[in-house]
Amino acid sequence: PNHETYSKRAMARDQIEVMKKLGFEKFAVAGHDRGGRVAYRLALDSPASVTKLAVLDIVPTGDTLRRADWRFGMGYWHWFFLAQAHPLPEKMISADPISFLFRHGQASSDYEAYEDYLQNARDPAAIHAMCEDYRAAVSVDFQHDQSDRGTRKIECPVLVLWGANSVIPKWYDTVGIWKEWASDVRGEEIESGHMLAEEAPEATFQALLKFF
């Protein structure tokens, strides 16, 4: 009921276990959007394991929700739609998954990636998991961030990347917010929208390579 299994803390614990199984006690982490939220939670909860952290086109979940205004409600309305109680959003998405998923157009021109998006958009289990992720965000993830605010900081160096045409630089002092969560923060703008890796793969790769 509290969506704990879909919390970023639970996902971060899973990733720690995977990396240990692969033989890595320490490693660098990069994540975009939802993955970025798992990545910074991993760095907060397991500082001894994460050597460097890169987050792409986000500010922390707690700050996202605390600062939400009418612009956020219009631009990122899906946060509150997907977080509604089961089964309302699942039923609505299942009725027309393509229109929901590609409401802003295709995220990638790559045919295989496009087909992969479509396959997941038609899978009821994938739709439910997507909704649960956002339900966790507005409940348990928010609570975790609120508990850590001002009491814990990310110990490793942090790189923040954002798209020049994304809403992030329009809505937030991105680097300033991340400096509230980490002591060593640097930022870089990429000429892209929200989907940095898909829209500007070379620039994103070079920025990450230079940092790591």
Secondary structure, DSSP 8 states (H G I E B T S, - for coil): ---GGGSHHHHHHHHHHHHHHTT-SSEEEEEETHHHHHHHHHHHH-TTTEEEEEEES---HHHHHHT--HHHHHHTTHHHHHTS-TTHHHHHHHHSHHHHHTTT--S---HHHHHHHHHHHT-HHHHHHHHHHHHHIIIIIHHHHHHHTTT--B-S-EEEEEETTSSHHHH--HHHHHHTTBSSEEEEEESSSS-HHHHSHHHHHHHHHHH-
